[in-house]
Each structure stands twice: as structure tokens, then as C-alpha cells.
Amino acid sequence: MHQKESDSVVVAALGEVFLGAALRTDSASLSYYGSDWTQLHAADPLAVVFPCSTEQVQRLVLLANEFDLALVPSGGRTGLSGGAVAHADEVVVCFENMNSLRDFNAVDRTVVCEAGVITQQLQAFAVAQGFYYPVDFASSGSSQIGGNIATNAGGIKVIRYGLTRDWVVGLTVVTGKGDVLELNKGLLKNATGYDLRHLFIGSEGTLGFITEATIRLAQAPRNLTVMVLAVASFDALMPVLQRFQQATTLTAFEFFSDRALGYVLAAGDVRRPMAIHAPCYALLEYEALSDGVEKAVMQAFDEGVEEGLIMDGVASQNEQQARDLWHLREGISPALAACTPYKNDLSVVVSKVPEFLARIEEVVTQRYPDFDIIWYGHIGDGNLHLNILKPETMDKATFFSTCGQVSEDIFEVVAQLGGSVSAEHGVGLLKKEALSYSRSVEELAYFRAMKQAFDPQGIMNPGKMFD
């Protein structure tokens, strides 16, 4: 990339495209916009720019090619893999000013979102129109649609509604060459060759930048009921899932350990849902559309208790109770933040979850005998979050180094079971060395070939996903 002595020239050139506050070089802005939730790399970008249109993004990319200037996309910066970190004199491209919703179509059930639209903003818009945007997670109040698409975000409703990918019917992107591509144009059916839309979904800004998306909306769910179950053992989780799936269509099936629950309760926002302590808990959600559904669900519960799978349970009676029960699960990550967690975001096919849990638990208890191990995740779709908490007496560098070494053993198990080392948080800086555990040598060769085709000068989020 460009040399330090030319920084003033580059900043001057950026100033011709981005006027006033749309270009920032002050240290506070560089630090804030150049980092994400990982906090593992010191932010060191050259500048931060705030485009307001696809055309302005295109001008920036053409300028970056001219100056051999690295660009890093910045959304809500809620990622956990370092995908939005700018630590090597890059220009951060912040999309927060591109935050409009337009062209809502009730017949097609679609709306066009600029990349900087906050997830919660889209959810509220959908509700106001009588529809529903089902992709949801704890960071919905700050994550942005462009970043969600760039990482193919999942979250808590995947078991029923799928991933972000399943709701994107059109994209506008600016490639690393500076070309503007209109991909799929909102069509549900389009059998005219390669669907480049899906290539950009999950690409983490390495091929180009997403500037707009046409998002499909769903019919709003009705009478959602939440249950939290005290489950007798980790081995009982999958039989419990099967039993309730036979009773009704679940919109969510989450799990968390008693240790995880303890951290949420310590925060003081909610109370323990039941008197009993269990090794783990399952949170399930469903539409209580009829007495028949309620009867089937209660029968599944009773049979689970009789078989020793379920120890106790509680169900929401109103929306506030449903929110409180959800907080038991969604409050885990914020509650752990102060404990400097080392996070692994892993997945296998659902049928292999019991074996996966047992084998990973064996690895971490042997290798982390003095560490606090916290399990939770979207177990209904095979996605588990493993959090190791830093002991107070251990310095951060030693802690992360130790965890990184043990992660190799964890990834070996993931590879043996045909799983993924990053289920929903992308590869970024943190997982690129582990990519070979989930992707073959041949796949990675095609990855690099696609990168070369769309971004021949390597200016788009360089160093992320692979070198």
C-alpha cells in the first residue's frame, strides 16, 4: 500500500471526494471507527470517510486503485472476528450515513435498504407495514444491514427463518475494480447464470462493498410464546428438541449452561426463572395459534418430565414475560463482556451436536482446568458458542495466547465432524489461520481466484479471510 510520506497527498485527494465532516482524521475517530468488538488489535487507520451514495463509494474505490490504498468497511462494528478492524494505515469506509429505507412494495413484500440501515430499524419498519423481518440477534440495535449481509448473519431465529442470505433478493455492490453491479434485482426466480449476489453475501467486504440491498419481508408471527426448560443434562438437549419439533413448528431453540445463567442473574436485570438449578437450559419459542398447539406442547413437556429429560419449566403469559425469558439468553454476551471472554463460534450438523459437545467439553476441561467455561448458543441449528473467561490474575496477552493454542485441538474436532470454525461471525483477522479446518485446499484456491477477479489490486479489506 501507499507510503507514509504520501499520507498528506492521499488525505488531500480524499478531501476532494468527501467534504467537511465526511472525512475525519482525528485520533478519537480513527480509534473508534477502526476497531470492533474483538479489541485484539490496536486501530491505526489513515482516515475515516462517510459516503452518502453508491456513486460516492465508486469514486472512492477508483481513487483507492489509483493510490493503491486499502479500504476497510465499517458498519455497526459488532463482529467478533476482526473483520472491520483497520490496523495498517487503511481508510475506514463507514456506512452510517447511508441509512435510508425506500421503495417498499407490499405486493412483493420487499424494501430497499441502504447498507447503513440498523437491523432494528428494518425490523420496526417491517412491523409498521404489517410484516416481519425475522433475522434477529442481540446486536440488532447497533448492527447494520450491510455488515449483516457481508457476514451472512444468523442469530436466534435460524431454525425457522434461515440466515440473512435467505432474505436478500437483490444487491447493489461496488467491486474492487470500481464497477457498480446490480445483482438479481429483487427477483424470486432468475435462472440466467451465476448468481453473484450469493458470492457477495458472506464475503466480508473482500470482493467489494455492499451499498444497497433489496430485502424480502415475512408474514408477522402471531401469539409467540416462550418457554424456558431446565434440562437434566447436555445429552438430553437433542431429545428435547426432537420432542418439541414433533409437537409444533419452533421459531427458536436456544440453550445455555447454568454458569451462563449465573452471569446474567448477577447483572440484576432479571430473576431466576425457576427455583431448581439444572446443568443447562433450553429456550424455545413457538406460535400458540390454537388450543391444539398448546395441548401438543404441554404433552411434549409432560412426556419430557416423565422420561427424565426435563426437570422443570416456565412459559410466558404475556409479552413482558416473554421478553424477560429471552433476556436470560440474550443477556449472556453483555454479561460476560467484562470478563474478557475468548470466544469460539462453532457449528456442526444438528444430529452431531451431542457428540460434538461431549468431545469439545473433554478438550476444554483437560486443557483449561483453571478457566471458567461458558456454553450457550443456537443449538437448534447446530451453532454453539464456547466462551473461556480470563482469570483475574492472568494478563490478557498470556490468556489469549493460551486459548489460541488450545483452539487448534478444538478445530481438529470440528474438522473431524465436518463442522465450521465460524458459524456466524465470519473469518476476519482472527479465524483466517483456521480456515483450512473447514475449507479444502481446492476451495481456498477458488477463493483467491475470485478475489483476484473482483479486486485485482487487493484493496478491499485486505488481510481478512486470507492473506
QUIPE-V948945 format. One record per helix or strand. SS is the DSSP state (a for helix, b for strand). FROM is the first residue (numbers start at 1). TO is the last residue. Records with the same first field share a line. If there is no record, write none. Layout:
SS = FROM-TO + FROM-TO
//
This chain:
a = 4-17 + 20-22 + 27-33 + 54-67 + 119-128 + 145-150 + 158-161 + 164-167 + 196-200 + 236-247 + 258-266 + 291-306 + 319-339 + 350-367 + 379-381 + 396-416 + 432-437 + 441-454
b = 23-24 + 47-49 + 71-74 + 91-94 + 101-105 + 110-114 + 118-118 + 131-132 + 144-144 + 168-175 + 180-183 + 208-216 + 218-219 + 224-231 + 250-257 + 280-287 + 310-315 + 341-347 + 372-378 + 383-389 + 420-420 + 422-422 + 460-460
//
